[in-house]
Structures are given as structure tokens and as C-alpha cells.
Amino acid sequence: MLTRALQRGEEEFARLFRYAFQLMLYLSIPIALWATWFAEDIIAWIYTDRYAVAAPVLMVLVWAGVGGFASHLSGYALVILNRQKVGVYVGAAALCLNVILNLVLIRIWGIWGAAVATLVTEAFVVVIGYSLCFHYARVLPFSILMLRCVVLAAVVTVFLALGRENAIVSSILIFGLVSLSFFYFLRGKDALLLHEFMESK
């Protein structure tokens, strides 16, 4: 879809690029907040209380997942912009950074060090990736519509704070809220552009 958008012009490419970025954050940030808040419960549900020590690590890694969502878009955009070699260099730099950070931080913090190394590496890829997108296409992922992501994150945080004692009920309410708001997000004006590209051949 981004390829067809670029063929139509830089303005439509930028619109679809921003919309895709916001769509990913709209889903990933609430999920990350939920996983951070209920990390101990999630570990207990899946692996039993024997692995409760892994909960703080999950709190870190889930935010690395948000970065992973975002970095995929910038990497895809670089390919569309015919900058595949640059993407390879970014990946190689991230690999080297991750190896170095793991060698250093695991000795200091153990499993925490591995989680922090992953988070820092993902942040590096996001910053470099979107900086390159701006350099080659003068496009940034941010717009005023990002406020919707901020509002949703704030509402989810309130739900989490109020429902801390009942993780199951809170989780159901939060996922219901995120699902409804996501479908509402898909009905926005920019979503018409997305539907148009999906339907076009």
C-alpha cells in the first residue's frame, strides 16, 4: 500500500505513513501498559508463581515490543524508497550494538541486562530508522492525531489503576475498550485512504 501511495505522490505517501504509525501505536501502547501493570499475573497465569522473578523483565521487554512494531514500518518505508542498503546497515549496526550491550550489561545485571539491551537496541533502530525516513522522504510519523493515542493510553492507565485488584475483569474491560476505540479509529478520514489502497488492484 505504501508503494502505491508513493506512486501517487509524496503527500499521500506521508499521510498513509503517519496513519500506519498511529495505528500500530494505537494497538501496541495499550497492550504494553496492560502487560506492564499485570506482569506478575501474566507470568503466574502462563508459567505459575515459580517464575514470578521474570515479571520485571517482562515489564521491560514489552516496551521493546512497541519499538519493534514501530521499526518495522520505518524498515518497510526504506525499502519502498529504494534504500535497502541503508536498511541493511541499520540492521548491522543494531546487531553490533545489541551484542556489545549484552556482553556488558548481562555481567552487571544478569537477565535484567539482556532486557535492557533489547530495549535500547529497539530504541536505536526506531530513532535511526525514522531519521532516515525524514532524510530521504521528508516524512515524519507524528501528527495532531497522535493525541488520540495519548488519550487512549491515559484512559487505559486509569482503568488499570482502578481495577488492580481484579486482573481478569480489568483485562476484559481494557481489551473491549481498545477494540471499540480501534474500530472507531478505522472510521477516520485517513482510514478512507487506507481502504482505497486495500481495494485498488
PyMOL commands that set and color helices and strands:
alter all, ss='L'
color gray80, all
select helices_A, chain A and resi 2-8+10-37+39-47+49-80+84-109+111-137+146-162+167-185+189-199
alter helices_A, ss='H'
color red, helices_A
deselect
rebuild
show_as cartoon
